[in-house]
Amino acid sequence: MEFVGFSLRNNLFVAPMAGVTDRPFRQLCKKMGAGLAVSEMVTSNSLLYGSAKTQRRANHDGEVAPISVQIAGAAPQMMADAARHNVDRGAQIIDINMGCPAKKICNVMAGSALLRDEPLVGRILEAVVNAVPGTPVTLKIRTGWDKSNRNALSILKIAEQSGIRALAMHGRTRACGYTGFAEYETIAAVKAQAHIPIIANGDITSPEKAKFVLEATGADALMIGRAAQGRPWLFREIEHYLNTGTHLLPPRVSEIHEVLTAHLEDLYAFYGIETGVRVARKHISWYTKGLIGSASFRHRMNQLPDIVQQQMAVNDFFVGLAEHNEHLSYIQTEDHNDTEGLAA
Ligand SMILES: Cc1cc2nc3c(=O)[nH]c(=O)nc-3n(C[C@H](O)[C@H](O)[C@H](O)COP(=O)(O)O)c2cc1C
């Protein structure tokens, strides 16, 4: 698809997820079928400190273009500076976060809390768009502040007037947190009025759901977050289903064994040994959740302190799994969209 001046493989995007969509994961999702991956948020004020974490987040070495970097904050000038800073470091698209309900962010009135103050939204959007001429700026929002203040339509108008090039919408209000189900009516209503591409987001967990959300909203693209954790091949599964109406077979155990092994190596190289082992635990848990014998495996794996033991445990688990199954087979219906560990 054509998207804000770039030609993408498809219209399936990886949602920005702080602590998840680091460079290794974005690269892997793109390799396994995602058309675009938005990087986790880089807060505008932390840029001042140049912390290791912020620098790692802004590292795009070897990433498949276009590189989209999300920024968050409530001060127009600081947001403008953050946009410029990221463009100088290789960002080709700047995405503004007004959709994350995390407490840490809402307390400083950024993320979805901003949706309440429409004049301020306008000032931020204009400041960012003007700061990076030639770089498309996109916006991510929830449907509104709470159920009686779903002001997404007025935010759309403000966004279009400010020169925003695309709008991603999570079908929940800020007050909803992650409870209940995402609704798609508000996204459909916004799409009906929009002159810019609309990206629908929220609770897309399967090829069928992807097709449903595309049809229900008329959106130009889909954005998928939690369901891709530990399952980056979901993008190619959805792509195949949307193109053919048929399902790919579940991936071979041997393929996912290789994918995870390479993912772990990437994480160790990216984060260094100590942090790498810690970050890897989270991903290993997601990959194995619902597979035979995985609960006791995860329990053991989480205690292992170093790379070699972690790699050996993963290896043993997948070799054991391959003895029972050629293809991945889950023993329970997975709720990939649990909110475990979420700040909101
Ligand atoms: C762990 C986690 C971190 C997230 N971090 C961000 C973020 O930094 N910026 C943002 O705009 N949204 C963030 N989100 C929200 C997601 O981008 C997405 O809107 C939400 O998870 C709904 O999509 P899903 O149902 O496909 O997961 C985060 C979500 C999760 C689960």
The ligand as an SDF file (V2000), in Angstrom:
LIG
                    3D

 31 33  0  0  0  0  0  0  0  0999 V2000
    2.9150   -3.2250   26.8270 C   0  0  0  0  0  0  0  0  0  0  0  0
    2.2290   -2.1440   26.0390 C   0  0  0  0  0  0  0  0  0  0  0  0
    2.8820   -0.9410   25.8170 C   0  0  0  0  0  0  0  0  0  0  0  0
    2.2600    0.0640   25.0630 C   0  0  0  0  0  0  0  0  0  0  0  0
    2.9580    1.2150   24.8060 N   0  0  0  0  0  0  0  0  0  0  0  0
    2.4090    2.1460   23.9750 C   0  0  0  0  0  0  0  0  0  0  0  0
    3.1520    3.2850   23.5800 C   0  0  0  0  0  0  0  0  0  0  0  0
    4.3030    3.4710   23.9530 O   0  0  0  0  0  0  0  0  0  0  0  0
    2.5500    4.1700   22.7550 N   0  0  0  0  0  0  0  0  0  0  0  0
    1.2620    4.0090   22.2940 C   0  0  0  0  0  0  0  0  0  0  0  0
    0.7570    4.8300   21.5340 O   0  0  0  0  0  0  0  0  0  0  0  0
    0.5360    2.9270   22.6550 N   0  0  0  0  0  0  0  0  0  0  0  0
    1.0850    1.9970   23.4590 C   0  0  0  0  0  0  0  0  0  0  0  0
    0.3740    0.8800   23.7750 N   0  0  0  0  0  0  0  0  0  0  0  0
   -0.9790    0.6880   23.1840 C   0  0  0  0  0  0  0  0  0  0  0  0
   -0.9080   -0.1180   21.8910 C   0  0  0  0  0  0  0  0  0  0  0  0
   -0.1840    0.5590   20.8860 O   0  0  0  0  0  0  0  0  0  0  0  0
   -2.3120   -0.4540   21.3520 C   0  0  0  0  0  0  0  0  0  0  0  0
   -2.9800    0.7510   21.0690 O   0  0  0  0  0  0  0  0  0  0  0  0
   -3.1590   -1.2480   22.3490 C   0  0  0  0  0  0  0  0  0  0  0  0
   -2.4000   -2.2960   22.9380 O   0  0  0  0  0  0  0  0  0  0  0  0
   -4.4010   -1.8570   21.6600 C   0  0  0  0  0  0  0  0  0  0  0  0
   -4.0200   -2.7060   20.6080 O   0  0  0  0  0  0  0  0  0  0  0  0
   -4.0520   -4.3210   20.7760 P   0  0  0  0  0  0  0  0  0  0  0  0
   -5.4070   -4.6950   21.2710 O   0  0  0  0  0  0  0  0  0  0  0  0
   -3.7480   -4.8450   19.4060 O   0  0  0  0  0  0  0  0  0  0  0  0
   -2.9840   -4.6630   21.7750 O   0  0  0  0  0  0  0  0  0  0  0  0
    0.9620   -0.1280   24.5430 C   0  0  0  0  0  0  0  0  0  0  0  0
    0.3140   -1.3420   24.7820 C   0  0  0  0  0  0  0  0  0  0  0  0
    0.9160   -2.3510   25.5080 C   0  0  0  0  0  0  0  0  0  0  0  0
    0.1990   -3.6520   25.7080 C   0  0  0  0  0  0  0  0  0  0  0  0
  1  2  1  0
  2  3  1  0
  2 30  2  0
  3  4  2  0
  4  5  1  0
  4 28  1  0
  5  6  2  0
  6  7  1  0
  6 13  1  0
  7  8  2  0
  7  9  1  0
  9 10  1  0
 10 11  2  0
 10 12  1  0
 12 13  2  0
 13 14  1  0
 14 15  1  0
 14 28  1  0
 15 16  1  0
 16 17  1  0
 16 18  1  0
 18 19  1  0
 18 20  1  0
 20 21  1  0
 20 22  1  0
 22 23  1  0
 23 24  1  0
 24 25  2  0
 24 26  1  0
 24 27  1  0
 28 29  2  0
 29 30  1  0
 30 31  1  0
M  END
$$$$
